[in-house]
C-alpha cells in the first residue's frame, strides 16, 4: 500500500507538475490564428456578426464574451481567447479533484486531478484561440454538478447542472450529446422516487429557459429568430452534407473513419501526442485498466456510470457527426477517459509501484507537452509562412487559395488573394490577370481534382511550407503552385 510513500510526497510532486504545466501555458501564449475557425473567433472580438462569419453559427456567445473581457487587458485578439481558455481550464482542477475525492484520499485525488489536467493534447488545444478549451472546463464543472445533484437530491442542486449545460452549449454547441447527463440524472432520481413528475416538468422548463438565454441573445444580434434559423439551416446543411466531414458525406468508408478516430486521433494523437514513449507508458496503464474494469464496479458506482455514458454517447457522436480529420473533436474523450482510466486503476491498485509509475508518466507528459507548447507559440504556422513568403515575392501575382485566404485577410496582407472553389470560375477569373503570375495552393488544386479536372502539366511547384500537424491538422503542409502556359491561360 502507501506505507513506503508518504501522502505529502505524492501531493507535493503532483502539485509541482501541475504548477509547471500552468506556468508553461501562460508563458507560451499562442497568438496565432492560423485556421478559418480561429480567425472567425478572433474577428468576433472586433465585430460580432454571424453573417460575416465573425464567428460562424451558432455564435458561441459565452466564449466570445469571455475573450472580449480578457481583450480589455490583452491587446492581441487571438491571445485574448487563449488566455480565457487557460484561466477557465485552470478552474477545472477543482471539479476534477472533488470528483476524485469522493472515492480516494487527498493524495490520490490530487494525483488523479494532475494527470487529468496535464493531458498533453488537451493542454495544447486549450492553448489555441478555439472554444474547446473553455468548453472542456465547463464540461468538468457540469459533470461535478450532476454528481452533487445525485448526492444532495435537492431541487436547487438539480438546477445547477441545467444552468451549466446552457453555459456549455453557449460555448460549444457540438457538445450537445452531453445533455444525456441531465436526462440520466432525471432518470436515476425518478427511478428512486426522489423526483416527482411535477418537479421534473419544472426542471425541464428551466432547462429550456436557460438555453433560450444565449439563443435569444444571438438571434437578437442577427435581426430575430427567423434570420437566426435561416443561418442554422444553412450551417447544418453544410456541416452534414458538404464541408463538415461527417459520415453522411459518404467519401470515407466506415472502417476508415473508425481507424482514423480510434487509432490515429485517440491513440496516436490524443493520448500519445505522437510520442511512442508516452504512448507505451499509457499502454501499460491500459493493461492495468482492463484488469481493473468490471461491470460490477461500474454498476455500483454512480460516477463511473455517468462517465461511461458520457464517453460512449460522445464517441458515437464524433464517429458519425463530426469531422474525423480534425482531432480536436476528441478532446472530451481524452479528458474524461484519462480521469476514468486512472480512477479505475487506483480503485483496485494503490501500490507504491502504481503511484511511482503514475508520477513518472506525469513528469514525461509535462515535459513533452511543455516542449510542444513552446513550439506552438513560437514556430510560424504554415499559413503564416506562406503569407510571409508572398509578401516578398518579386513578380506581380495573384493568389488563389481556399481557407488560407481568410487567414490572409485577418493578417491584413498587402498581396492580392482570392478564395476560389470551382475550376470553371478559376479559369474565367484568372484570365483578367495578364502579365501576372497565377499562384495556387494545394488545397485549391485538390478541390479541382475532386471535380474531375486533370491538371497534369498545368502547374509547377514554387515552394512548400510545413508546421506541426498537432497544431494545424488540415493546413500543416501547404504547397504553392504556379499556373503554367504563360502568365495566364
C-alpha positions as CSV (number, residue, x, y, z in Angstrom):
1,X,0.0,0.0,0.0
2,X,1.2,3.6,0.7
3,X,3.4,2.8,3.7
4,X,6.5,3.3,1.6
5,X,5.4,6.6,0.0
6,X,4.1,9.4,2.2
7,X,1.0,11.2,1.0
8,X,2.7,14.5,1.4
9,X,5.3,13.4,-1.2
10,X,2.6,12.4,-3.6
11,X,0.8,15.7,-3.1
12,X,3.9,17.8,-3.4
13,X,5.2,16.1,-6.6
14,X,1.7,16.2,-8.2
15,X,1.4,19.9,-7.5
16,X,4.9,20.6,-8.8
17,X,3.9,19.2,-12.2
18,X,0.5,20.9,-12.1
19,X,2.1,24.3,-11.5
20,X,4.8,23.6,-14.0
21,X,2.1,22.9,-16.7
22,X,0.1,26.0,-15.8
23,X,3.3,28.2,-16.0
24,X,4.2,26.6,-19.3
25,X,0.8,27.6,-20.6
26,X,0.8,31.2,-19.6
27,X,4.5,31.8,-20.6
28,X,3.9,30.2,-24.0
29,X,0.8,32.0,-25.2
30,X,-0.3,31.1,-28.6
31,X,-1.3,34.3,-30.5
32,X,-1.6,32.7,-34.0
33,X,-5.0,32.5,-35.7
34,X,-3.9,30.1,-38.4
35,X,-7.2,28.4,-39.5
36,X,-10.6,29.6,-40.7
37,X,-12.3,28.8,-37.4
38,X,-9.6,30.6,-35.3
39,X,-9.9,33.7,-37.5
40,X,-13.7,33.6,-37.0
41,X,-13.3,33.7,-33.3
42,X,-10.6,36.4,-33.3
43,X,-12.5,38.7,-35.6
44,X,-15.7,38.4,-33.4
45,X,-13.9,40.3,-30.7
46,X,-13.7,43.2,-33.1
47,X,-17.2,42.9,-34.5
48,X,-19.8,40.3,-33.6
49,X,-21.6,39.3,-36.9
50,X,-22.6,35.8,-37.8
51,X,-23.4,36.8,-41.4
52,X,-19.8,37.8,-41.8
53,X,-18.6,34.6,-40.1
54,X,-17.5,36.5,-37.0
55,X,-17.9,33.9,-35.6
56,X,-19.8,31.3,-37.6
57,X,-23.0,29.7,-36.4
58,X,-24.2,29.3,-33.7
59,X,-22.3,32.3,-32.4
60,X,-20.5,30.9,-29.3
61,X,-21.6,33.9,-27.2
62,X,-20.2,32.9,-23.8
63,X,-16.8,32.1,-25.3
64,X,-16.7,35.4,-27.3
65,X,-17.8,37.3,-24.2
66,X,-15.0,35.8,-22.1
67,X,-12.5,36.6,-24.8
68,X,-13.8,40.1,-25.1
69,X,-13.4,40.7,-21.4
70,X,-9.8,39.5,-21.5
71,X,-9.2,41.6,-24.6
72,X,-9.8,44.7,-22.5
73,X,-6.3,43.9,-21.0
74,X,-4.7,41.8,-23.7
75,X,-4.2,43.6,-27.0
76,X,-3.9,40.6,-29.3
77,X,-7.3,39.1,-30.2
78,X,-6.1,35.5,-30.6
79,X,-4.1,35.7,-27.4
80,X,-7.1,37.0,-25.5
81,X,-9.1,33.9,-26.4
82,X,-6.2,31.7,-25.5
83,X,-5.8,33.4,-22.1
84,X,-9.5,33.0,-21.4
85,X,-9.2,29.3,-22.2
86,X,-6.3,28.9,-19.8
87,X,-7.9,30.7,-17.0
88,X,-11.2,28.8,-17.3
89,X,-9.4,25.4,-17.8
90,X,-7.3,26.0,-14.6
91,X,-10.6,26.3,-12.6
92,X,-11.4,22.8,-13.8
93,X,-8.8,21.4,-11.4
94,X,-11.4,21.9,-8.6
95,X,-14.2,19.6,-10.0
96,X,-11.5,17.1,-11.1
97,X,-10.2,16.9,-7.6
98,X,-13.7,17.0,-5.9
99,X,-14.9,14.1,-8.1
100,X,-11.9,12.1,-7.4
101,X,-12.1,12.9,-3.7
102,X,-15.4,11.1,-3.4
103,X,-13.6,7.8,-3.8
104,X,-9.9,8.4,-2.9
105,X,-7.7,10.0,-0.3
106,X,-6.5,13.6,-0.7
107,X,-3.1,12.4,-2.1
108,X,-4.5,10.1,-4.7
109,X,-7.1,12.7,-5.7
110,X,-4.5,15.4,-6.3
111,X,-2.6,12.9,-8.4
112,X,-5.6,11.9,-10.5
113,X,-6.5,15.6,-11.0
114,X,-3.0,16.5,-12.0
115,X,-2.8,13.6,-14.5
116,X,-6.2,14.6,-16.0
117,X,-5.3,18.3,-16.2
118,X,-1.8,17.7,-17.7
119,X,-3.2,15.5,-20.6
120,X,-0.9,16.7,-23.4
121,X,-3.2,17.1,-26.3
122,X,-5.9,18.7,-24.2
123,X,-3.4,21.3,-22.9
124,X,-2.3,22.0,-26.5
125,X,-5.8,22.6,-27.6
126,X,-6.6,24.8,-24.6
127,X,-3.7,27.0,-25.7
128,X,-5.4,27.8,-29.0
129,X,-7.9,30.5,-29.8
130,X,-10.7,27.9,-30.1
131,X,-13.8,27.3,-27.9
132,X,-12.8,23.7,-27.0
133,X,-10.6,24.9,-24.1
134,X,-13.3,26.8,-22.4
135,X,-15.9,24.1,-23.1
136,X,-13.7,21.4,-21.5
137,X,-13.5,23.5,-18.3
138,X,-17.3,23.9,-18.2
139,X,-17.8,20.3,-19.0
140,X,-15.9,19.3,-15.8
141,X,-18.0,21.7,-13.7
142,X,-21.1,20.2,-15.4
143,X,-20.1,16.6,-14.6
144,X,-19.4,17.6,-11.0
145,X,-22.7,19.4,-10.6
146,X,-24.6,16.2,-11.8
147,X,-22.7,14.2,-9.2
148,X,-23.6,16.7,-6.5
149,X,-27.3,16.7,-7.6
150,X,-27.3,12.9,-7.1
151,X,-25.9,13.2,-3.6
152,X,-27.8,16.2,-2.3
153,X,-31.1,15.4,-4.0
154,X,-32.4,18.9,-3.5
155,X,-34.3,21.0,-6.1
156,X,-31.7,23.7,-6.0
157,X,-28.8,21.3,-6.6
158,X,-30.7,19.9,-9.6
159,X,-31.0,23.4,-11.2
160,X,-27.2,23.9,-11.3
161,X,-26.5,21.2,-14.0
162,X,-29.2,22.7,-16.2
163,X,-27.6,26.2,-16.0
164,X,-24.1,24.8,-16.6
165,X,-25.4,22.8,-19.6
166,X,-26.6,26.2,-21.0
167,X,-23.2,27.7,-20.5
168,X,-21.6,24.6,-22.1
169,X,-23.7,24.8,-25.2
170,X,-23.3,28.6,-25.4
171,X,-19.6,28.0,-25.6
172,X,-19.7,24.9,-27.9
173,X,-23.0,23.6,-29.3
174,X,-21.3,20.4,-30.7
175,X,-21.2,19.2,-27.0
176,X,-25.0,18.8,-27.2
177,X,-24.7,15.0,-26.6
178,X,-23.6,15.7,-23.0
179,X,-27.2,16.7,-22.3
180,X,-27.6,12.9,-21.8
181,X,-26.1,13.5,-18.4
182,X,-29.1,15.6,-17.3
183,X,-31.5,13.0,-18.7
184,X,-29.6,10.3,-16.8
185,X,-29.8,12.3,-13.6
186,X,-33.6,12.7,-14.0
187,X,-34.0,9.0,-14.7
188,X,-31.9,8.0,-11.7
189,X,-33.8,10.3,-9.4
190,X,-37.2,9.3,-10.8
191,X,-36.4,5.6,-10.5
192,X,-35.6,6.1,-6.8
193,X,-38.9,8.1,-6.5
194,X,-36.9,11.2,-5.4
195,X,-38.0,13.4,-8.3
196,X,-41.8,13.8,-8.7
197,X,-43.2,14.3,-12.2
198,X,-44.2,17.9,-11.3
199,X,-40.6,18.8,-10.3
200,X,-39.3,17.0,-13.5
201,X,-41.5,19.1,-15.7
202,X,-40.4,22.3,-13.8
203,X,-36.7,21.4,-14.3
204,X,-37.4,20.7,-18.0
205,X,-38.9,24.1,-18.4
206,X,-36.0,25.7,-16.6
207,X,-33.5,23.8,-18.9
208,X,-35.3,25.3,-22.0
209,X,-35.3,28.8,-20.5
210,X,-31.6,28.6,-19.7
211,X,-30.8,27.7,-23.3
212,X,-33.0,30.5,-24.6
213,X,-30.9,33.0,-22.7
214,X,-28.0,32.6,-25.1
215,X,-30.0,31.6,-28.2
216,X,-32.2,34.8,-27.8
217,X,-29.2,37.0,-27.4
218,X,-27.5,35.7,-30.6
219,X,-30.8,35.8,-32.5
220,X,-31.3,39.4,-31.5
221,X,-27.9,40.4,-32.9
222,X,-28.9,38.8,-36.2
223,X,-32.2,40.5,-36.6
224,X,-34.5,38.0,-35.0
225,X,-35.3,34.2,-34.7
226,X,-36.3,33.9,-38.4
227,X,-32.9,35.1,-39.7
228,X,-31.2,33.0,-37.0
229,X,-33.0,29.9,-38.1
230,X,-32.0,30.5,-41.7
231,X,-28.4,30.7,-40.6
232,X,-28.9,27.5,-38.6
233,X,-30.3,25.6,-41.5
234,X,-27.6,26.8,-43.9
235,X,-24.8,25.9,-41.5
236,X,-26.2,22.4,-40.5
237,X,-26.7,21.6,-44.2
238,X,-23.1,22.4,-45.0
239,X,-21.8,20.6,-41.9
240,X,-23.6,17.3,-42.5
241,X,-23.5,17.2,-46.3
242,X,-20.7,19.4,-47.8
243,X,-17.7,20.5,-45.9
244,X,-18.3,19.1,-42.4
245,X,-16.5,15.8,-42.8
246,X,-19.3,13.8,-41.2
247,X,-20.2,10.2,-42.0
248,X,-23.2,11.4,-44.2
249,X,-20.8,12.7,-46.8
250,X,-20.0,9.1,-47.9
251,X,-16.5,9.9,-49.2
252,X,-14.9,7.8,-46.5
253,X,-15.7,4.2,-45.6
254,X,-17.0,3.4,-42.1
255,X,-13.9,1.3,-41.2
256,X,-11.6,4.1,-42.4
257,X,-13.4,6.5,-40.0
258,X,-13.1,4.0,-37.2
259,X,-9.4,3.6,-37.8
260,X,-8.9,7.4,-38.1
261,X,-10.8,8.1,-34.9
262,X,-9.6,5.3,-32.6
263,X,-6.0,4.5,-33.8
264,X,-4.9,7.9,-35.1
265,X,-6.9,10.6,-33.3
266,X,-7.5,9.0,-29.9
267,X,-4.4,6.8,-29.7
268,X,-1.5,8.3,-31.6
269,X,-2.5,12.0,-31.3
270,X,-4.9,12.3,-28.3
271,X,-3.1,10.0,-25.9
272,X,0.4,9.7,-27.2
273,X,0.8,13.3,-28.7
274,X,2.9,11.5,-31.4
275,X,5.3,10.1,-28.8
276,X,6.0,6.3,-28.9
277,X,7.5,6.5,-25.4
278,X,4.4,8.3,-23.9
279,X,2.0,6.0,-25.8
280,X,3.9,3.0,-24.4
281,X,3.5,4.2,-20.8
282,X,-0.2,4.7,-21.3
283,X,-0.4,1.2,-22.9
284,X,0.9,-0.2,-19.6
285,X,-1.7,1.7,-17.7
286,X,-4.4,0.4,-20.1
287,X,-3.3,-3.1,-19.2
288,X,-4.0,-2.4,-15.6
289,X,-7.2,-0.7,-16.5
290,X,-8.6,-3.7,-18.3
291,X,-7.7,-5.9,-15.4
292,X,-9.5,-3.5,-13.0
293,X,-12.6,-2.7,-15.0
294,X,-15.8,-4.7,-14.5
295,X,-19.5,-4.2,-15.0
296,X,-20.0,-4.8,-11.3
297,X,-17.6,-1.9,-10.4
298,X,-19.3,0.4,-12.9
299,X,-22.8,-0.7,-11.8
300,X,-22.2,0.0,-8.1
301,X,-20.5,3.4,-8.8
302,X,-22.7,6.4,-9.8
303,X,-19.7,8.4,-11.1
304,X,-18.4,5.6,-13.2
305,X,-21.8,5.1,-14.7
306,X,-22.1,8.7,-15.6
307,X,-18.6,8.9,-17.1
308,X,-19.2,5.7,-19.1
309,X,-22.4,7.0,-20.5
310,X,-20.9,10.4,-21.5
311,X,-17.9,8.7,-23.2
312,X,-19.9,6.2,-25.1
313,X,-22.5,8.7,-26.3
314,X,-19.9,11.3,-27.3
315,X,-17.8,8.7,-29.1
316,X,-20.8,7.8,-31.3
317,X,-21.4,11.5,-31.9
318,X,-17.8,12.1,-33.1
319,X,-17.8,8.9,-35.2
320,X,-20.9,9.8,-37.2
321,X,-21.4,13.6,-36.9
322,X,-18.0,15.2,-36.6
323,X,-15.1,15.7,-38.9
324,X,-12.6,13.0,-38.1
325,X,-9.9,14.9,-40.0
326,X,-9.8,17.4,-37.0
327,X,-8.6,15.5,-33.9
328,X,-9.6,18.4,-31.6
329,X,-13.2,16.9,-31.7
330,X,-12.0,14.0,-29.5
331,X,-10.8,16.3,-26.6
332,X,-13.7,15.3,-24.3
333,X,-13.0,11.7,-24.9
334,X,-9.4,12.2,-23.8
335,X,-10.0,14.2,-20.7
336,X,-12.9,12.1,-19.4
337,X,-11.1,9.0,-20.5
338,X,-7.9,9.9,-18.7
339,X,-9.8,10.6,-15.5
340,X,-11.7,7.3,-15.8
341,X,-8.5,5.4,-16.6
342,X,-6.7,6.4,-13.5
343,X,-9.7,6.3,-11.3
344,X,-10.5,2.7,-12.3
345,X,-6.8,1.7,-11.9
346,X,-6.5,3.3,-8.4
347,X,-9.8,1.8,-7.3
348,X,-8.0,-1.6,-7.4
349,X,-4.3,-0.8,-7.1
350,X,-2.9,1.8,-4.7
351,X,0.5,0.2,-4.6
352,X,3.8,2.1,-4.4
353,X,4.7,0.9,-7.9
354,X,1.5,2.2,-9.4
355,X,1.8,5.6,-7.8
356,X,5.5,6.0,-8.7
357,X,4.8,4.9,-12.3
358,X,1.9,7.4,-12.5
359,X,4.2,10.2,-11.2
360,X,6.8,9.2,-13.8
361,X,4.1,9.3,-16.5
362,X,3.0,12.7,-15.3
363,X,6.6,14.0,-15.5
364,X,7.1,12.7,-19.0
365,X,3.8,14.1,-20.1
366,X,4.5,17.5,-18.6
367,X,8.0,17.7,-20.2
368,X,6.9,16.7,-23.7
369,X,3.8,19.0,-23.5
370,X,6.0,21.9,-22.5
371,X,8.2,21.4,-25.5
372,X,5.1,21.4,-27.8
373,X,3.7,24.4,-26.1
374,X,6.9,26.3,-26.8
375,X,6.8,25.2,-30.5
376,X,3.2,26.1,-30.9
377,X,3.8,29.6,-29.5
378,X,7.0,30.3,-31.4
379,X,7.1,28.5,-34.8
380,X,5.0,30.2,-37.5
381,X,2.1,28.1,-38.8
382,X,2.3,27.0,-42.5
383,X,-0.3,29.6,-43.4
384,X,1.8,32.4,-41.8
385,X,4.9,31.1,-43.5
386,X,3.1,31.3,-46.9
387,X,2.0,34.8,-46.1
388,X,5.5,36.0,-45.2
389,X,6.9,34.4,-48.4
390,X,4.4,36.1,-50.6
391,X,5.0,39.5,-49.0
392,X,8.5,39.2,-50.5
393,X,7.5,37.6,-53.8
394,X,9.3,39.6,-56.6
395,X,7.0,39.1,-59.6
396,X,3.5,40.6,-59.9
397,X,1.0,37.9,-59.0
398,X,-2.5,37.0,-57.7
399,X,-3.0,34.1,-55.3
400,X,-5.9,31.7,-55.4
401,X,-6.5,29.9,-52.1
402,X,-9.1,28.2,-50.1
403,X,-9.5,28.8,-46.3
404,X,-6.0,30.2,-46.3
405,X,-7.4,33.4,-47.8
406,X,-9.4,34.0,-44.6
407,X,-6.1,34.0,-42.6
408,X,-4.5,36.5,-45.0
409,X,-7.5,38.8,-44.6
410,X,-7.1,38.6,-40.8
411,X,-3.3,39.3,-41.1
412,X,-4.1,42.3,-43.4
413,X,-1.5,41.2,-46.0
414,X,-0.6,43.5,-48.9
415,X,-0.8,41.0,-51.7
416,X,-3.9,40.1,-53.8
417,X,-5.6,36.8,-52.9
418,X,-8.9,35.2,-53.7
419,X,-10.9,32.3,-52.2
420,X,-11.8,30.0,-55.1
421,X,-13.8,26.8,-55.1
422,X,-14.6,25.7,-58.7
423,X,-12.4,25.2,-61.7
424,X,-14.7,26.9,-64.2
425,X,-14.8,30.1,-62.0
426,X,-11.0,30.0,-61.7
427,X,-10.5,29.8,-65.5
428,X,-12.7,32.7,-66.0
429,X,-11.3,34.9,-63.2
430,X,-7.6,34.3,-63.8
431,X,-7.9,35.5,-67.5
432,X,-8.3,39.0,-66.2
433,X,-4.7,39.0,-64.7
434,X,-2.5,39.3,-67.8
435,X,1.2,39.7,-67.1
436,X,0.9,38.3,-63.6
437,X,1.9,35.0,-62.1
438,X,-1.1,32.9,-61.3
439,X,-0.4,31.2,-58.0
440,X,-2.5,28.5,-56.3
441,X,-2.3,26.5,-53.1
442,X,-2.5,22.7,-52.9
443,X,-6.0,22.9,-51.3
444,X,-7.3,24.6,-54.4
445,X,-5.7,22.0,-56.7
446,X,-7.1,19.2,-54.6
447,X,-10.6,20.8,-55.0
448,X,-10.1,20.9,-58.7
449,X,-9.0,17.3,-58.9
450,X,-12.1,16.2,-56.8
451,X,-14.2,17.9,-59.5
452,X,-12.6,15.6,-62.1
453,X,-10.1,18.0,-63.6
454,X,-6.8,16.7,-65.0
455,X,-4.0,19.1,-64.0
456,X,-1.1,17.2,-65.5
457,X,1.4,19.6,-66.9
458,X,-0.6,22.6,-66.0
459,X,1.1,23.6,-62.7
460,X,4.6,23.6,-61.2
461,X,5.7,23.7,-57.6
462,X,7.1,27.1,-56.4
463,X,7.6,26.5,-52.6
464,X,6.5,24.3,-49.7
465,X,5.7,25.3,-46.1
466,X,5.2,23.0,-43.1
467,X,4.3,23.2,-39.5
468,X,3.3,20.7,-36.8
469,X,0.2,18.7,-37.7
470,X,-0.7,18.5,-34.0
471,X,-1.5,22.2,-34.1
472,X,-2.6,22.5,-37.7
473,X,-4.2,19.2,-38.7
474,X,-5.5,20.5,-42.1
475,X,-3.1,23.2,-43.2
476,X,0.2,22.0,-41.7
477,X,1.6,21.4,-45.1
478,X,1.0,23.9,-47.9
479,X,2.4,23.6,-51.4
480,X,2.4,26.8,-53.5
481,X,2.0,26.2,-57.3
482,X,2.4,28.4,-60.3
483,X,-0.1,28.1,-63.2
484,X,1.9,27.1,-66.4
485,X,1.4,28.1,-70.0
486,X,2.4,31.7,-69.7
487,X,1.3,34.3,-67.2
488,X,-2.3,33.3,-67.8
489,X,-4.2,30.6,-69.7
